[in-house]
Structure formats: structure tokens, C-alpha cells
């Protein structure tokens, strides 16, 4: 039981420290990125560089993820309260999102088709081979 309490306290302390560092970075850096995102970035970099061990945050993070839907209930109720405004302004925020999503998918598809086509890789491989051989590149 005492071990569980320690794991709980340690994981929330690490998560809170990451959030606090995110607040500090958000205050120092003049970008319009929320402090919670900076905190997530600090936590991610800490986990990536193994400064923060996964076991340290596993218990608290799994607990928060388990009850995440409950945490979004107040936000959902706030949105429902302003449903009439959202319905009247739906085209102003849905249309740009749909258009930008379609454009992004099309551009990524075209780029992926070009990059993964067999001809482009063969051409680049031949150019590298010709450079190494000292031949004139066409």
C-alpha cells in the first residue's frame, strides 16, 4: 500500500514538474504556444533522453488517461451551452478545416508518389554512382 502511494506521489510530482517547466518556458519564449504543450514537450524530451524513467510517470499517467473522458465533461457542457453560436458560425470554421485537410492529403499523396516512385530512386542512385566514378552527370 505504501509503495502505491509513493508511486502515485512520484508520478504526479514528475508530471507537475514537467508542467511547471512548461509554464516557465511559456513565460520566457515569446511564442503563442500554451504552457501545457511546452510541458508535454519537456516530458517527451525527458522520456526520450531517459532523464525521466517511464516507471516514474506510468502510474499517474495511466490513471489520468483512464479518467480522461470525465475530465472533458465540463468542456463539453460549455460547448453545448453555446450551440446556437456554433451552428450559425459553422461554415466559417468547418469550411477552412475541410479544405485544408483535403489540400494536405492531396499534396502529401503527390509528394509520396513522387518520392516512392521507382524511377526517382533509380535516377538518384545513378547520379550518386556517376559522381563516385567521376563521370559527367547528365
C-alpha contacts under 8 A as a table, 3 or more apart, distances in Angstrom:
res1	aa1	res2	aa2	distance
1	X	4	X	5.21
1	X	5	X	6.45
2	X	5	X	5.10
2	X	6	X	6.23
3	X	6	X	5.07
3	X	7	X	6.20
4	X	7	X	5.04
4	X	8	X	6.05
5	X	8	X	5.03
5	X	9	X	6.12
6	X	9	X	5.12
6	X	10	X	5.94
7	X	10	X	5.12
7	X	11	X	5.98
7	X	56	X	7.14
7	X	59	X	6.59
7	X	60	X	7.87
8	X	11	X	5.38
8	X	12	X	6.22
8	X	59	X	6.25
8	X	60	X	5.85
9	X	12	X	5.34
9	X	13	X	5.94
10	X	13	X	5.03
10	X	14	X	6.19
10	X	56	X	6.34
10	X	57	X	7.40
11	X	14	X	5.23
11	X	15	X	6.19
11	X	56	X	5.18
11	X	57	X	4.22
11	X	58	X	6.87
11	X	59	X	6.33
11	X	60	X	5.05
11	X	61	X	7.45
12	X	15	X	4.97
12	X	16	X	5.88
12	X	57	X	7.15
12	X	60	X	5.71
13	X	16	X	5.05
13	X	17	X	6.03
14	X	17	X	5.10
14	X	18	X	6.22
14	X	56	X	7.24
14	X	57	X	6.67
15	X	18	X	5.16
15	X	19	X	6.25
15	X	43	X	7.46
15	X	57	X	6.93
16	X	19	X	4.95
16	X	20	X	6.01
17	X	20	X	4.94
17	X	21	X	6.08
18	X	21	X	5.14
18	X	22	X	6.14
18	X	39	X	4.97
18	X	40	X	7.07
18	X	42	X	5.89
18	X	43	X	5.59
19	X	22	X	4.88
19	X	23	X	6.28
19	X	35	X	7.30
19	X	36	X	6.06
19	X	38	X	7.57
19	X	39	X	4.30
19	X	40	X	7.17
20	X	23	X	4.99
20	X	24	X	6.35
20	X	39	X	6.99
21	X	24	X	4.99
21	X	25	X	6.12
21	X	38	X	7.76
21	X	39	X	6.17
21	X	42	X	7.29
22	X	25	X	5.05
22	X	26	X	5.93
22	X	35	X	4.97
22	X	36	X	6.11
22	X	37	X	7.13
22	X	38	X	4.36
22	X	39	X	3.77
22	X	40	X	7.45
22	X	41	X	7.84
22	X	42	X	6.74
23	X	26	X	4.98
23	X	27	X	6.14
23	X	35	X	4.70
23	X	36	X	7.13
23	X	38	X	7.24
23	X	39	X	7.05
24	X	27	X	5.11
24	X	28	X	6.24
24	X	35	X	7.83
25	X	28	X	5.06
25	X	29	X	5.78
25	X	35	X	7.28
25	X	38	X	6.76
26	X	29	X	5.45
26	X	30	X	7.34
26	X	31	X	7.45
26	X	33	X	6.92
26	X	34	X	6.71
26	X	35	X	5.01
26	X	38	X	6.65
27	X	30	X	7.29
27	X	35	X	7.98
33	X	37	X	6.79
33	X	38	X	7.25
34	X	37	X	5.44
34	X	38	X	6.70
35	X	38	X	5.01
35	X	39	X	6.15
36	X	39	X	4.87
36	X	40	X	6.19
37	X	40	X	4.98
37	X	41	X	6.17
38	X	41	X	4.97
38	X	42	X	6.17
39	X	42	X	5.00
39	X	43	X	6.14
40	X	43	X	5.00
40	X	44	X	5.98
41	X	44	X	4.96
41	X	45	X	6.06
42	X	45	X	5.21
42	X	46	X	6.04
43	X	46	X	5.03
43	X	47	X	6.13
43	X	52	X	7.75
44	X	47	X	5.14
44	X	48	X	5.96
45	X	48	X	4.89
45	X	49	X	6.01
46	X	49	X	5.36
46	X	50	X	5.96
46	X	51	X	5.04
46	X	52	X	5.07
47	X	50	X	4.94
47	X	51	X	6.24
47	X	52	X	5.00
47	X	53	X	6.26
47	X	54	X	6.72
48	X	51	X	7.74
49	X	52	X	7.63
50	X	53	X	5.78
52	X	56	X	6.99
53	X	56	X	5.44
53	X	57	X	7.39
54	X	57	X	5.67
54	X	58	X	5.87
55	X	58	X	5.15
55	X	59	X	7.47
56	X	59	X	7.50
57	X	60	X	5.64
57	X	61	X	5.84
58	X	61	X	5.28
58	X	62	X	5.93
59	X	62	X	5.37
59	X	63	X	6.20
60	X	63	X	5.06
60	X	64	X	6.21
61	X	64	X	5.11
61	X	65	X	6.09
62	X	65	X	5.04
62	X	66	X	6.00
63	X	66	X	5.12
63	X	67	X	6.55
64	X	67	X	5.38
64	X	68	X	5.83
65	X	68	X	4.96
66	X	69	X	7.80
67	X	70	X	5.50
67	X	71	X	6.71
68	X	71	X	5.06
68	X	72	X	6.62
69	X	72	X	5.30
69	X	73	X	6.79
70	X	73	X	5.44
71	X	74	X	7.02
72	X	75	X	5.33
72	X	76	X	6.24
73	X	76	X	5.08
73	X	77	X	6.22
74	X	77	X	5.11
74	X	78	X	6.27
75	X	78	X	5.09
75	X	79	X	6.38
76	X	79	X	5.09
76	X	80	X	6.25
77	X	80	X	5.04
77	X	81	X	6.22
78	X	81	X	5.12
78	X	82	X	6.77
79	X	82	X	5.36
79	X	83	X	6.24
80	X	83	X	4.99
82	X	85	X	5.55
82	X	86	X	6.46
83	X	86	X	4.99
83	X	87	X	6.12
84	X	87	X	5.22
84	X	88	X	6.39
85	X	88	X	5.27
85	X	89	X	6.21
86	X	89	X	5.16
86	X	90	X	5.64
87	X	90	X	5.08
88	X	91	X	7.80
89	X	92	X	5.45
89	X	93	X	6.93
90	X	93	X	5.67
90	X	94	X	5.72
91	X	94	X	5.11
91	X	95	X	5.36
92	X	95	X	6.13
92	X	96	X	7.09
93	X	96	X	5.93
93	X	97	X	6.49
94	X	97	X	5.21
94	X	98	X	6.13
95	X	98	X	5.21
95	X	99	X	6.10
96	X	99	X	5.13
96	X	100	X	5.92
97	X	100	X	5.27
97	X	101	X	6.04
98	X	101	X	5.16
98	X	102	X	6.21
99	X	102	X	5.21
99	X	103	X	6.12
100	X	103	X	5.06
100	X	104	X	5.98
101	X	104	X	5.12
101	X	105	X	6.18
102	X	105	X	5.16
102	X	106	X	6.15
103	X	106	X	5.14
103	X	107	X	6.05
104	X	107	X	5.22
104	X	108	X	6.01
105	X	108	X	5.24
105	X	109	X	6.00
106	X	109	X	5.05
106	X	110	X	6.19
107	X	110	X	5.14
107	X	111	X	6.09
108	X	111	X	5.05
108	X	112	X	5.90
109	X	112	X	5.12
109	X	113	X	6.00
110	X	113	X	5.13
110	X	114	X	6.23
111	X	114	X	5.13
111	X	115	X	6.08
112	X	115	X	5.07
112	X	116	X	5.79
113	X	116	X	5.37
113	X	117	X	5.78
114	X	117	X	5.37
114	X	120	X	7.04
115	X	120	X	6.58
115	X	121	X	7.50
116	X	120	X	7.41
116	X	121	X	7.38
117	X	120	X	5.76
117	X	121	X	6.93
118	X	121	X	5.48
118	X	122	X	6.18
119	X	122	X	5.09
119	X	123	X	5.97
120	X	123	X	5.08
120	X	124	X	6.18
121	X	124	X	5.14
121	X	125	X	6.04
122	X	125	X	5.06
122	X	126	X	6.12
123	X	126	X	5.16
123	X	127	X	6.25
124	X	127	X	5.07
124	X	128	X	6.25
125	X	128	X	5.20
125	X	129	X	6.19
126	X	129	X	5.02
126	X	130	X	6.08
127	X	130	X	5.09
127	X	131	X	6.15
127	X	137	X	6.68
128	X	131	X	5.08
128	X	132	X	6.29
129	X	132	X	5.18
129	X	133	X	6.26
130	X	133	X	5.05
130	X	134	X	6.07
130	X	135	X	5.20
130	X	136	X	7.06
130	X	137	X	6.46
131	X	134	X	5.11
131	X	135	X	6.22
131	X	136	X	7.66
131	X	137	X	7.13
132	X	135	X	7.79
